């Protein structure tokens, strides 16, 4: 007698909810999972998506899972560099316990609670622009952008306080030196941060810096094209053309106002973005930025003038494409110490210098 036909409940599997947190898979965590890519994760590389979701999964193990077809995107084999789209479904095979661990929360800065709250409140007051995609800060002079070494307080460690109603923790797009004040751009999602970072990488940005120099640069307007190199102790230096350690560094500048030959209000537009580029280029002209003890030493002062000793360098303006619409064009007011020096020399804080592209 022929065997009776086998009956099976053929209900379709429910579509995974976008943005759902994957359950640990593998020993003690179940089997295969299907996780939908959320709107905020759209355009992430597949390997970055796994790095965010499964930080314990090594790159070598991920590559093996991709190579053997155990990880798939919408049912198809995928590569680590593939860009994801919102709504796609990622098949995740059983993972071992180490790989399946959720992301470890970022360690808080080693500061007292009242100090952290005070700095967070200062950053909130420093917001120049906020929308669904970006936050633009007027970073205070003296506050580091990121931690490292003996740095205890930094913007990156305070970003939890700037999350507000966003689904993700904000991310830094670029950085400013600790003693430099001014426009600092932060993305409110991975997608926005990636697009903003691409604008910096592709030089689709226009950055304007203001400085006060000790002495007046000559010529009073021009382009500095001097290669720079970095020493192991993070001190930069100008090098000769052809030096294998040198990287091309280009700065356009103009003297906006001068106080005899004692000091100058200088606007600068960096074409490249080397570490300490503006400080090194001004020092190379023999007119270091006021207060720059690292590269100007004893020359970065004005004899007989009672002026603040802080570095007089300010990221004044930033223009770049908005990640979803139009253009970002933000100007940051001068920090208190530079405003005081401007008053001392009667420089115009409302000046609108014309750069090479104006």
PyMOL commands that set and color helices and strands:
alter all, ss='L'
color gray80, all
select helices_A, chain A and resi 39-41+46-53+59-67+113-125+156-162+190-201+277-284+297-299+336-345
alter helices_A, ss='H'
color red, helices_A
select strands_A, chain A and resi 33-36+72-73+76-77+89-92+127-130+134-139+171-172+181-187+206-214+221-225+228-230+236-238+250-259+263-270+313-321+327-331
alter strands_A, ss='S'
color yellow, strands_A
deselect
rebuild
show_as cartoon
